[in-house]
């Protein structure tokens, strides 16, 4: 899939979020890369043999204090080529997976951990 089309999928997935969540997204950047780097895999504690589809790096809302200011934006990275491969390049599966990953990584931004997200099916 062309990068521009993938970017539109990501933008639509964000726009489809409930407005209550969108208005609370602050100091966050969403980027698209082809695949995770070795450093990103290590920071997410993912084995090189596993696939990382998305990554949140930052300070979740639940950990921000009154001293939270003048900090670089949190980053959500979406890994296009990894998602496409995981979905066997099926466009409908890619669309659904991008939505799921956006929800998952934004949930991290709000302070949910992987165990909580698994229990919620995200």
N, C-alpha and C positions, 0 to 999 in steps of 0.2 A: 504494500500500500504506500502511496506517495506520502511524504511527511506532512504536506499541507492538509491532506484529507484526514490523516491521523490527528493532527492538531485540532481540527474542527470537531472530531469525535470527543476529544478531551474537553474542549470548550463547552460542547453541548452537555456533556456529563456533569460539568460543574454548574451550568445554568439550570439543570433539572433538579438540583438539590433544593430542599425546602428553603424558603427565603430566610427563616430564622437562623439557619446555618450559614448561609451566604453572607448575611450582614455581620456575622461574628468572625469571619475569616479576616484576620488582620496580620500584617507583617509576614506574609507568606508568598513564596514564589513557586510556580509550578513549571517544571522544565521537562523536556522530552529528550531522552538519549536512546541510542540503539540498544545497548546492553550495559549491565552493571560492570564497573571496573573491579579489579581485585580489592582495592581499598573499600569500595562500597559493600562488597560481599563480606569483607572482614568486619566492617562496622555494624552490619546487620546480623553478624554471626551466622552466615549462610555458607555452606560448603561449596567449593568451586564446582562440584558435580551437580549442585542444585541450581534452580533458576530463580532469579529475583525479578519480579514483575513491576514492583513499585517500592519506593523507599521514602520514608519521612525522616528528615533530619532537622532538629530544632528543639525548642523548649515548649512543651505542651502547655496549654492554658492552665492546667491544674498545677503546674510547677512555677508559674509566673508569680512574682511577688511585686511589691511596690517599687523595688529596685530594677524592675524590667523596663529598661528604656535604652535608646541608642544602641540597639543590638541589630546585627544583620538579620535579614528575613529568614524564617524557617524555609526549608526547601522540600518540596515533594517532587521526586523524580519518577517519571513513568518511562518504562523501558520498552520501546516500540517493537524492536525486532524479537525480543524475548516473548512478548505477548503474542505477536503474529505466529511465531513458531509453536507456542503453547496451544494456540487455537487452530493449528493446521491451515493458517491463512484463510480461514472461513470468516467472511466479513461480519455475519450476524454474531458469531461467537466472539469476535474481536470487540464488537460494540458492547456486548454484555460484559465482557471481561474488563474493559476500560471503565465502565460504570462501577463495577464491583471494586476495582482497585482504587478509583478515586474516592469512593465512600470509605474504604478501608484506611487509606492514608490520611484522609481528612479526620477520620475518627481518632487516629493517633495524635493529630494536631490538637484535638479537644481532650486528650488525656487517656483514651482507652488503650489498654495493652492487648497483645495478641490473644491471650487467654480469654479476655472478655469478648473480643470480637469473634472468636471461634464459637463461643457459647451463643452469640447473637446471630451466627451464620453469615458474618461479613468477612 
